[in-house]
Each structure stands twice: as structure tokens, then as C-alpha cells.
Amino acid sequence: MRIGFIGLGSQGAPMAQRIVAAGYRTTLWARRPATLEPFADTAADVAHTPRALAQASDLVCLCVGNDADIREVLTGADGVFGGLAAGSIVAVHSTIHPDTCRELAETAAAQGVTLIDAAVSGGAPAVAQGRLLVMAGGPAEAVDRCRPVFGTYADPVVHLGDIGAGQVTKLLNNLLFTANLATAASTLALGRDLGVDEARLGEVIAHGSANSFALGRILAGTLARIGDHAGHTLRKDVRLLAELATGADADTGVALTAADATLGLIGHPR
């Protein structure tokens, strides 16, 4: 399988590096030449346009910033859709609106191409360990074809249903993470107000039934860093999920309220 990869940022670059290291014939494209420099001494090829990359690929993985970037790379002048042959696959690793994936999947299907959403979680450290989480939506056959490639940087790869299901799952994951941050931070603050040392309380909870990944981030002193590096993304994802949940039967009130508290917290970290 020939692989094309677009989106060589802090997470995408190590993903592409692992694909190359696994021996796949890989073609890269980037807006900024500097992001290609780490691949200069590898076997990866470089395309001059997304369309040229697509012509050399059976699977194109996208790890770019947002919906507008995805649309531009796929459907713009010299875009990926202009170069893909029938039977090819596009995997969207970016976190975008589920409806954007569904719309682009219809466009792809008109030319015999399959688009799947394959949202990821874990960041560069998880990629380095081959433990990135991939949340996939789309035809099971297409996801299965991609598993060996995804397996170079991800474990597990979970197929969640039809196109868009991976994106919804990623948004739900981020909602719960932000809510957990708010609950953990509020609990530590309450303990302080009641005369219990925050560090000691955190140590106890970390060894008890209430332990969580979010608590660990707070105890490690990374709340400010989360606000600086992921605050915008978390705000976007929580608001998007709130939009999707409007009119839904599910009770999202408590989680959204807690998440809203966290958005304020990471915007003004202690």
C-alpha cells in the first residue's frame, strides 16, 4: 500500500515517521518546507501538490488543523480528490465536524474513493510508543485495509460505526476530559478550603478509587500548559459537541456544565 501523508505538525510528523520507518512507500506534502526537513534523510518522497501526492498513493492520511484546511487540501485547486484513483482511501485524522466528514465522504464516493474519519488521541508521546488511539468511522472493510498502516503508530484502532462516528467519539472523549479536569480541580480546591493540603489530598486520591488521568495532569502541574496548548482545541470541541447535542435525548447538561467550568479554568489557570 502506497501512503500519502499531509499534516506534519507535532503529532502528524511522528506518525508519518513511523509509517516511513515501517517500510511503506510514503509521499509527503507540506505548505511549509521546514516541516519536511526531518524527512530529508529518509526514504519518503515529496510531492509538489496534494494532487501529485494523491496520484502516488493508495491511502492518504490527513492530520491538518480544521474543517477549512481539510476542505482545501481535498477539494481545492490541485487537491487530493483531483489525483486519487478509484479504490483509494482517505483517512481524516484531524478532529472536525462529523457532518464535514459525511459530506466529503459523499464527494469521494462519487469518484469511487472511500473516506473514513480516524480521529486520534494521545499526542506525540503515544505515537512514539505506538500507542496512539484511533477512533474510526466508515465502512469496516476500508478501516480493516488501513489497520496495518495505523498499526505502525496506533493501538488500539477502534471501529465505531458509520462515517462520523469516530469524530463524535473524539468529541465525547474531550468533553469528559474537560469535565474531569473541572471536577478534580474543584475537589482539590475544596479540600484546601477545608484545611487539607492539596498536594497530600492529591496523593491520596491518586491511590484511591477516584483517581483519573485528568487528576494526574493537575498534580503534575500541567494545567497551565494544557490551557496554553490545548485550550483553544478543547473549547472548539466542547462547543461543537454542545451544538450536536442540541435536541438530543441524552442528558448532556451535567457534563457540559462541568466542561464549561473547565474552559474558564484553563483560560485562567491557577
C-alpha positions in Angstrom: 0.0 0.0 0.0 1.4 3.4 -1.0 0.8 6.1 1.6 0.4 9.8 1.3 0.6 11.9 4.4 -0.3 15.6 4.8 -0.1 17.5 8.1 3.4 17.2 9.5 2.8 19.0 12.8 3.8 18.0 16.3 1.6 14.9 16.1 1.4 14.2 12.4 5.2 14.3 11.8 6.0 11.4 14.2 3.0 9.4 12.7 4.5 9.8 9.2 8.0 9.0 10.5 6.7 5.6 11.9 5.0 4.8 8.6 8.2 5.5 6.7 10.3 3.5 9.2 7.9 0.6 8.7 8.9 0.4 5.1 5.8 1.8 3.4 6.4 3.8 0.2 5.4 7.2 1.5 4.8 10.5 -0.2 4.6 13.8 1.8 3.3 17.3 1.1 3.5 20.3 3.3 2.8 24.1 2.9 5.9 24.9 4.9 9.2 23.4 3.6 10.6 23.4 7.1 8.3 20.7 8.2 9.8 18.4 5.6 13.4 18.8 6.8 13.2 15.9 9.4 12.5 13.6 6.4 15.4 14.6 4.3 17.5 11.6 5.1 14.6 9.1 4.9 13.1 7.1 2.0 10.0 9.4 1.9 9.2 11.2 -1.4 8.0 14.8 -1.5 5.1 15.9 -3.8 4.8 19.4 -5.1 1.0 19.5 -4.7 -1.7 17.4 -2.8 -2.9 16.2 -6.2 0.5 14.8 -7.1 0.7 13.2 -3.7 -2.7 11.5 -4.3 -1.5 10.2 -7.7 1.3 8.3 -5.9 -0.9 7.0 -3.1 -3.4 4.3 -2.3 -4.2 5.7 1.2 -3.9 9.4 2.0 -3.8 10.3 5.7 -4.7 13.9 6.8 -3.6 15.4 10.1 -4.2 19.1 9.4 -5.8 21.8 11.6 -9.5 22.2 11.0 -12.5 21.8 8.6 -11.4 24.6 6.3 -7.9 23.0 6.0 -9.4 19.6 5.2 -11.7 21.0 2.5 -8.8 23.0 0.9 -6.5 20.0 0.9 -9.1 17.7 -0.6 -11.2 19.8 -2.9 -9.1 22.9 -3.7 -7.1 23.5 -6.8 -4.6 20.7 -7.2 -6.4 19.0 -4.3 -6.2 15.3 -3.2 -9.5 14.4 -4.8 -8.1 15.5 -8.2 -5.5 12.8 -8.1 -6.9 9.8 -6.4 -7.7 6.7 -8.4 -10.9 4.6 -7.8 -10.4 2.2 -4.9 -8.2 4.6 -2.9 -8.9 5.7 0.7 -8.7 9.0 2.6 -8.3 8.8 6.3 -9.0 12.0 8.3 -7.0 12.0 11.5 -8.0 15.6 12.2 -10.8 16.5 14.7 -13.5 18.1 12.6 -17.3 18.3 12.4 -18.8 14.9 11.7 -21.0 16.4 9.0 -17.9 17.6 7.2 -16.7 14.0 7.1 -20.1 12.8 5.8 -20.2 15.5 3.1 -16.7 14.8 1.9 -17.3 11.1 2.0 -20.2 11.6 -0.5 -17.9 13.6 -2.7 -15.3 10.9 -2.5 -17.7 8.1 -3.2 -18.8 9.8 -6.5 -15.3 9.0 -7.9 -15.0 5.6 -6.3 -12.9 6.7 -3.3 -13.7 5.9 0.3 -13.2 8.5 3.0 -13.1 7.4 6.6 -12.8 9.5 9.8 -10.0 8.3 12.0 -9.7 10.8 14.9 -6.8 10.3 17.2 -6.0 10.8 20.9 -2.7 10.6 22.8 -0.4 13.0 21.2 3.2 12.6 20.2 4.2 10.6 23.3 1.6 8.0 22.4 2.8 7.9 18.8 6.4 7.3 19.9 5.2 4.3 21.9 3.0 3.0 19.1 0.0 3.5 21.4 -2.0 6.3 19.8 -5.7 5.7 20.0 -7.6 5.8 16.6 -11.3 6.2 16.6 -12.6 5.2 13.2 -15.9 5.7 11.4 -16.8 4.5 7.9 -17.0 1.2 6.1 -15.5 -1.7 8.1 -13.7 -3.0 5.0 -11.9 0.3 4.5 -10.9 0.5 8.2 -9.6 -3.0 8.0 -7.5 -2.2 5.0 -5.9 0.7 6.9 -5.2 -1.2 10.1 -1.7 -2.4 9.2 -0.7 1.3 8.4 -2.4 2.6 11.5 -0.7 -0.1 13.5 2.6 1.5 12.9 1.7 4.2 15.4 -1.6 3.2 17.0 -3.0 0.6 19.4 -5.9 0.3 19.7 -7.7 1.1 16.4 -11.4 1.0 17.3 -14.1 0.9 14.6 -17.2 2.8 16.0 -19.7 2.7 13.1 -20.7 4.7 10.1 -18.8 7.8 8.8 -18.7 10.5 11.5 -18.8 8.1 14.5 -15.1 8.5 15.1 -15.4 12.3 15.3 -18.4 12.1 17.6 -16.4 9.7 19.9 -13.4 12.0 19.9 -15.6 15.0 20.9 -17.2 12.9 23.7 -13.8 11.9 24.9 -12.7 15.5 25.1 -15.9 16.6 26.8 -15.4 14.1 29.5 -11.7 15.0 29.9 -12.6 18.7 30.4 -15.3 17.8 32.8 -12.9 15.5 34.8 -10.4 18.4 34.9 -13.0 20.7 36.4 -14.1 18.1 38.9 -10.6 17.3 40.0 -9.5 20.9 40.3 -12.7 21.8 42.3 -12.2 18.9 44.6 -8.6 19.9 45.4 -9.6 23.5 46.0 -12.5 22.4 48.3 -10.0 20.3 50.3 -7.7 23.3 50.6 -10.6 25.4 51.9 -11.4 22.7 54.4 -7.9 22.6 55.7 -6.4 19.7 53.8 -3.1 20.2 52.0 -3.8 20.0 48.2 -0.7 18.0 47.5 -1.4 15.4 50.2 -5.0 15.2 49.1 -3.9 14.7 45.5 -1.5 11.9 46.6 -4.3 10.1 48.4 -6.8 10.4 45.6 -4.2 9.2 43.1 -4.0 6.0 45.0 -7.8 5.6 45.5 -10.9 4.8 43.6 -11.3 8.4 42.4 -8.0 8.6 40.5 -8.1 9.8 36.9 -5.9 10.9 34.1 -7.1 14.5 34.5 -6.1 14.5 38.2 -2.7 13.3 37.2 -2.3 16.2 34.8 -3.2 18.7 37.6 -0.9 17.1 40.1 1.9 17.2 37.5 1.4 20.9 37.3 0.5 20.9 33.6 -2.9 22.6 33.8 -1.4 25.9 32.6 0.3 24.1 29.7 -3.0 22.4 28.8 -4.6 25.8 28.7 -1.8 27.2 26.5 -1.5 24.4 24.1 -5.0 22.7 24.1 -7.3 25.3 25.5 -8.5 26.5 22.1 -9.0 23.0 20.8 -11.0 21.9 23.9 -13.2 25.0 23.7 -13.8 24.2 20.0 -14.6 20.6 20.7 -16.9 21.2 23.6 -18.9 23.9 21.8 -19.2 21.6 18.8 -20.5 18.8 20.9 -22.9 21.1 22.5 -24.2 22.0 19.1 -24.5 18.4 18.1 -26.3 17.6 21.4 -28.9 20.3 21.0 -32.3 18.5 20.8 -30.7 15.1 21.6 -32.4 12.8 24.0 -29.2 12.2 26.0 -28.8 14.1 29.3 -25.7 16.2 28.5 -26.4 19.0 31.0 -24.1 18.0 33.8 -21.2 17.1 31.6 -21.5 20.3 29.5 -21.7 22.4 32.7 -18.6 20.8 34.1 -16.8 21.2 30.8 -17.8 24.9 30.7 -16.3 25.4 34.1 -13.1 23.8 32.9 -12.9 26.0 29.8 -12.8 29.0 32.2 -10.3 27.3 34.4 -7.8 26.5 31.6 -8.3 30.0 30.2 -7.2 31.4 33.5 -5.1 28.7 35.1 -4.0 28.9 38.7 
